[in-house]
């Protein structure tokens, strides 16, 4: 290892339909649309057992915290 800093790791892969849902959640969070966030999270809850989808959501939301 050379001591070079690396950027954030790429988000984990998730099935396409969950990736789309996650992007919709991120957009709703960005616009402050609480009702839409709740509706979309309810849809995601049906897939809560999909760990990669939850990790992807976490990564995407964290991406917005660190420009």
N, C-alpha and C positions, 0 to 999 in steps of 0.2 A: 504494500500500500504506500502511495507517495505522499499522503497527507493532504491531497487535494479535496476540496469540498465538493460534494455532489448535491445536485438538486433533489427535490422530493421524488420519492419513488413513484413510478406510474401506478395509477389506481388498478386494483385487481379486476380481472375480467368478470363480467356478470352476463347472464343471458340477455339478448338484445331487448326483449320486452321490459326487463327490469332496468336496463341501462336507460331506456327512454323514460321510464317512470321516474328514475332518479334525477334525470335532467329536468323533468317537469317540477319536481320538488325543489330543486336548486333555484329554478327560475321563480317559483312562487315565494321562496324565502327571500330572494333578492328584491322582489317587488313588494314584500311585506303583506302578501295576500294570505292572511291567517286562515280564512275559510278554505281556500284551495289547498294550503299546506295540510290542514287536518284531513280533507277529503283524500288527498293523495297518500298521506301516511296510512290511512285506513286501508287503502288498496295495497300498499306495501306490506302491511301487517299480515296479509294472506300469504306472503312469501317470506315471513320473518325467519324461517328455518334456513333460508339461503344466506349463509354467512358472507359469501363474496359480495352479494348485493348490499348488505349492511356496511361492509368495509368500503365499498365504492361510494356509498352515500356519505359516509364519514369523511372520506378523502375529498370528495367534491365540495362539501360544505367547508372543510378546512382550507381548501384552495382559495376560497373567497376571503378568508381571514388574513391571509398573508399575500398581499399583492406582489 
